[in-house]
Protein backbone atom coordinates (compact mmCIF):
# COMPACT_ATOMS: atom_id res chain seq x y z
CA UNK A 1 0.00 0.00 0.00
CA UNK A 2 2.81 2.43 0.77
CA UNK A 3 4.27 2.06 -2.72
CA UNK A 4 0.87 2.67 -4.29
CA UNK A 5 0.32 5.74 -2.12
CA UNK A 6 3.77 7.10 -3.04
CA UNK A 7 3.12 6.59 -6.74
CA UNK A 8 -0.32 8.12 -6.46
CA UNK A 9 1.07 11.27 -4.87
CA UNK A 10 4.05 11.63 -7.23
CA UNK A 11 2.73 10.42 -10.59
CA UNK A 12 4.58 12.88 -12.78
CA UNK A 13 7.85 12.63 -10.88
CA UNK A 14 7.84 8.83 -10.90
CA UNK A 15 6.65 8.23 -14.47
CA UNK A 16 10.05 8.37 -16.17
CA UNK A 17 11.83 6.28 -13.53
CA UNK A 18 9.06 3.68 -13.60
CA UNK A 19 9.06 3.53 -17.41
CA UNK A 20 12.83 3.05 -17.47
CA UNK A 21 12.66 0.20 -14.96
CA UNK A 22 9.80 -1.50 -16.81
CA UNK A 23 11.71 -1.30 -20.10
CA UNK A 24 14.63 -3.15 -18.49
CA UNK A 25 12.57 -6.30 -17.81
CA UNK A 26 14.21 -9.05 -19.84
CA UNK A 27 10.96 -10.94 -20.47
CA UNK A 28 9.38 -8.81 -23.17
CA UNK A 29 5.93 -10.29 -22.53
CA UNK A 30 6.03 -8.74 -19.04
CA UNK A 31 7.26 -5.27 -20.09
CA UNK A 32 3.91 -3.98 -21.26
CA UNK A 33 0.42 -5.39 -20.80
CA UNK A 34 -0.94 -6.77 -24.11
CA UNK A 35 -3.52 -4.00 -24.51
CA UNK A 36 -0.87 -1.30 -24.04
CA UNK A 37 1.38 -3.00 -26.64
CA UNK A 38 -1.59 -3.18 -29.05
CA UNK A 39 -2.28 0.52 -28.47
CA UNK A 40 1.34 1.45 -29.29
CA UNK A 41 1.26 -0.76 -32.40
CA UNK A 42 -2.01 0.86 -33.55
CA UNK A 43 -0.62 4.37 -33.02
CA UNK A 44 2.54 3.41 -34.93
CA UNK A 45 0.51 1.99 -37.78
CA UNK A 46 -1.93 4.93 -37.96
CA UNK A 47 0.89 7.48 -38.03
CA UNK A 48 3.22 5.37 -40.24
CA UNK A 49 5.92 5.30 -37.58
CA UNK A 50 8.88 2.95 -37.97
CA UNK A 51 10.65 1.16 -35.16
CA UNK A 52 14.19 2.49 -34.79
CA UNK A 53 15.62 -0.83 -33.66
CA UNK A 54 14.25 -4.29 -33.16
CA UNK A 55 14.06 -5.76 -29.68
CA UNK A 56 16.31 -8.69 -28.96
CA UNK A 57 14.26 -11.86 -28.82
Secondary structure as a PSIPRED ss2 file (coil, helix, strand):
# PSIPRED VFORMAT (PSIPRED V4.0)

   1 X C   1.000  0.000  0.000
   2 X H   0.000  1.000  0.000
   3 X H   0.000  1.000  0.000
   4 X H   0.000  1.000  0.000
   5 X H   0.000  1.000  0.000
   6 X H   0.000  1.000  0.000
   7 X H   0.000  1.000  0.000
   8 X H   0.000  1.000  0.000
   9 X H   0.000  1.000  0.000
  10 X C   1.000  0.000  0.000
  11 X H   0.000  1.000  0.000
  12 X H   0.000  1.000  0.000
  13 X H   0.000  1.000  0.000
  14 X H   0.000  1.000  0.000
  15 X H   0.000  1.000  0.000
  16 X H   0.000  1.000  0.000
  17 X H   0.000  1.000  0.000
  18 X H   0.000  1.000  0.000
  19 X H   0.000  1.000  0.000
  20 X H   0.000  1.000  0.000
  21 X H   0.000  1.000  0.000
  22 X H   0.000  1.000  0.000
  23 X H   0.000  1.000  0.000
  24 X C   1.000  0.000  0.000
  25 X C   1.000  0.000  0.000
  26 X C   1.000  0.000  0.000
  27 X C   1.000  0.000  0.000
  28 X H   0.000  1.000  0.000
  29 X H   0.000  1.000  0.000
  30 X H   0.000  1.000  0.000
  31 X H   0.000  1.000  0.000
  32 X C   1.000  0.000  0.000
  33 X C   1.000  0.000  0.000
  34 X H   0.000  1.000  0.000
  35 X H   0.000  1.000  0.000
  36 X H   0.000  1.000  0.000
  37 X H   0.000  1.000  0.000
  38 X H   0.000  1.000  0.000
  39 X H   0.000  1.000  0.000
  40 X H   0.000  1.000  0.000
  41 X H   0.000  1.000  0.000
  42 X H   0.000  1.000  0.000
  43 X H   0.000  1.000  0.000
  44 X H   0.000  1.000  0.000
  45 X H   0.000  1.000  0.000
  46 X H   0.000  1.000  0.000
  47 X C   1.000  0.000  0.000
  48 X C   1.000  0.000  0.000
  49 X C   1.000  0.000  0.000
  50 X C   1.000  0.000  0.000
  51 X C   1.000  0.000  0.000
  52 X C   1.000  0.000  0.000
  53 X C   1.000  0.000  0.000
  54 X C   1.000  0.000  0.000
  55 X C   1.000  0.000  0.000
  56 X C   1.000  0.000  0.000
  57 X C   1.000  0.000  0.000
